[in-house]
Amino acid sequence: MMNKWIKSIVCGLFLVGIFTVSGCGSNETKTTSAPQNSVHLLEKIKERGTLVVGTASGYPPYEFVDTSVAEKKVVGVDIELAQKIADELGVKLEIQDMNFQALLSSLGSGKVDIAIAGMNETAERKKSMDFSHGYLPTHAKILIKKSDAALYPELSSFEGKAIGVQKLSIQENLVKQKMKKSQIIALAHVPDVIMELKHGKVACVVTDSLIGEQYLLFNDDLMLSSIDLGEEALLSAVAIPKGNKELLTVINKVIDKETENGNIEKWKTYYNQKVVDNVMKK
């Protein structure tokens, strides 16, 4: 049996794979205008008989590749929700997995019908797409080493320190606002930032609370700080091309139903555990 130290390394390397993604909560400025013929998207989906959903795997529990099955399919809370939307429309579900930047352009160009990838609504994105009702609330959290807990009792303790964030993420923007006297170290992928923290190259990592909780499962040396960043809860949402009110009404109906009946929370719990089970099978 491998010892705890070796298993921690193995789990960490596995998580680098499942978490590598171009920031579902990113705050990018480039968007693509929705095609003019998108206003009848609901009718096109029904005529085609398929709902084409774009996602960006690597962001559990929202969406990630299930390594426990031969076909390595994408699973997660968002995929369950996408299936419910397809069921409501009476059509088949087709998942197209891509990086997050490509996802936004694919939605704008009409290559996918909807985008669902732990996405947050922003003012910039609203210029070219519409968003559903929100689901799965999360907060930005500060991840630190347990051994450093006494060094950082309050937000001002990080002044002059290097702060790790995912590049172009909402968290990066938050750090710029709340921790102005700190140095931002922004990397493309969350796992890379976590390694910077473990190696002592940054004092903390500011990340999505759901993602931070996943890393704690396999890194006994890390903890979530109790420091409040004073940020309102972020809600994931489904993005669709602008002007498709009828389709948006259907999506909102599904989200409201699955929130009220507790399914979204159940899916979150289930897929959080599935990540753990997959890692332990390695």
N, C-alpha and C positions, 0 to 999 in steps of 0.2 A: 504493500500500500504506500502510495506516495505521501511524504510528510506534508504538513500544513503549509510550509513555506513554498514547496514546489507546486502544490495545488493552487496556491494564491497566484503564482506566476502564470500557470497554465490558464487559470480563469481570466486573468487580466489580459492575456494575449487573445483569448477567445472573444472577450468583450470588445477589444479593438476592432475585430472583424464585424461584429454585429452592430456596433455603434457608429462605424465610419459612415458619415452622411454629411451632405453640404448644408446642414442647418435648417431644419424645418421651421424653426421660429425666426428665421433670418429677417433682417431689416434692410434688404437690398433696395436699390433705387431704380434698377432697370426693370421695366415691365413692358409687355407687348399688348397693344390694343386688341380687344376682342374682335373677331371677324364680323362683318356687317350681317352675314346670313345666320348668325347664331341665335336670333330671337325665336326661332321655331325649333329649338334644340329638343324640347320634350317630344314633339311629333317625330323628329328624325330618330330619336332613340327607340321609340315604340315601333316605327316602321322597320328599323334595322333589327330589332329584337335583342339588342345587346347594349348594356351600359358600359362604356369604356372609361375606366377609372385610372387616373394617373396617381402614382404614389412614389415615395422615396424611402426604400427600406433601410434599416439600420438605426431605427429610432424606437426601440421598445419602451413601453408596451404598445405604442401606437402602431408600428409596422416594423417587422424584421423577418429575416429568412429563417424558417424552421429547419434547423440542421438535423433534426431527428428523423426526417423522412427522406426517402431517396430522391424525390423530385425537387427538394429544397424550395418549397413554395413560400410565398410571402404570407405571413399571418399577422394578427394583432387586432387591437381594438378598432382601428380604422377600417380594417378589412371586413370585420364583422358588421360594422355600420354600413359599409358599402354594399354588402350582400343584402341587408335589410332594405336599403333603398332600391336595389334592383328588384327584389321581391315585390315591393310596393308598386313598382312600375310594371311588373309582370314580364320582365325580360331577364336574359342571362347576364352574368357579371363577367367582365374581362378586365384583368388587372395588368397594367403596364408599369413596370418598375424602372425608375430612372433616377438620376441625381436631381437634387432640388432645383437647381438653376434651370435644367432642361424641363423640369415639370412645369414651371411657370410659363416658359415659352410655348410648351406643348398645349397648355390650356388656352393661351392667347391665339394660337394658330389653328385651333380646332382639332388637333391630333387626339386629344382626350376630351371627354364630355365634362368631367368634373375632376378636381384635384382634392385629394384627401390625404394629408401627411402631417398630422400634428400641427397644422398651420394656424398661425395667429393673424387676425385681421389688423391691418395697418392702414393709415391714411394714404400712403403711396399705393398700396395694392388696390385699394378701393377705387382708384382712378380707372383701372382696367378690368376689374372683376367684382362680382358680388359675393357676399358671404352669408352663410347660413347662421342659424342660432348657434350659440356657443355650447360646448360640452367639455368635460374633463378639465376643470379648473386647476391651474398650477401657479406656483409662485417662483420667483427667482430666489435661489438659496446660495449661501456662501459655504463652500466645502473647504475644510482645512485639515491639517494633520492633527491627530489627537494630542500629540506631544507639544503642539504649539498653542493649545487652547488658552493657556494663561497669558500668552503674548498678545492675544487679540480679543480683549473683552468688549470692545465697542468699535464702531465703524471708523472712528478717527485713528484707531490703532494701525490701520493699513496705510496711513499717509506716508508717501515716499517708498512704499513697497510695490513689488511687481504683482499685478493681478492677472490671472489667466482667464480668458474667455474664448468662446468659439467666434471666429472671424465673421463679421457681418451679421451677428446674431442680435436679437433684441436685448440680450444680457450685456453685450458690448456697449450698446447705446445707454443702457441703465448705468453701467459703471462710469461712463463718461459724465453722466449727470450727477451721480451720487458720490463718486470717489475721485474728484477732480485732481487731487494732489497725489494720486497714485499713478504708477506706470502700467499701461495696458500691454499685456502680451497676448495678442490675438492670433490663434492658429486655426487652420482649416477644419480640424476635426476634434471633437470633445476628447477622445482617448489620448490624443497628443497633449492636450492641455493637462489632463489628469496625470500623465507621466511627468510633466514639468513640476507639478505639485509634489508628487512622490519623491522626486529627485531634489527638491528644495530650491528649484529655480523660480518658483512663484510662491507668494505667501498664501494665496488662496485661489480658488476657482469659483466664479459665479456662473451658475448654470440653472437649468430647469429643475424644479424640485423632483419630478418623477424620474428624471435621468440621474440626478444626484443620489436618489434612494437606491437605484440599481447598482451604482458603483459601491455603495456601502456594503452590499451583500458579499462582495468579494475582496474588500480592502479593509481589514480590521484596523489599519493604522489611520483611517480617515473618519471624519465626522462632519455633520452639518452644524454650523454655528447657529446660535440662537439670535444672532444679530438680525434685526428687522431692517430691510432695505427700503421700507416705506412705499412699496410698490403694490398696486392693486393686482388681484388675481388675473392671470391670463387665461383665455378660453380658446380651445382649439375650435376650428370651424371648417366647413366644406366650402371650397371656392368654385365658382362657376362663371362662365362668360357673362358679361353684363347684359341685362335686358331680358333674362329668362325667368320672369316672375312665376310662371306656372310650375316650372321645374323646381324653383326655390321653395315654393309652397309645399311641394311633395317632400322635399328633403327636410324642411323644418318640421313637418308632421312626424316623420320618422324619428328625428332627433328628439323631439319632445316626448314621444311615446317611449323610446328606449331609455331616456333619462328617468322618466316618471316610474317605469316598471323596474328600475334598478339594474337593467342589463348592462349599461355602460360601466357601472362600478364593478359588476361581476366580471365583465370582460377584462377590466384592468387588473383585477386580482388574479384571474386565471393566467393571463399572459405574463404578468410579473413572475409568477411561479414557473411558467413554462421556460422562461429564460434561465432560471436557476436549474431546472431539471436538465435542460440541454447542456449546460456547462458541466454539470456533475457527471454526465455520461461520457465526457471527453476522456 
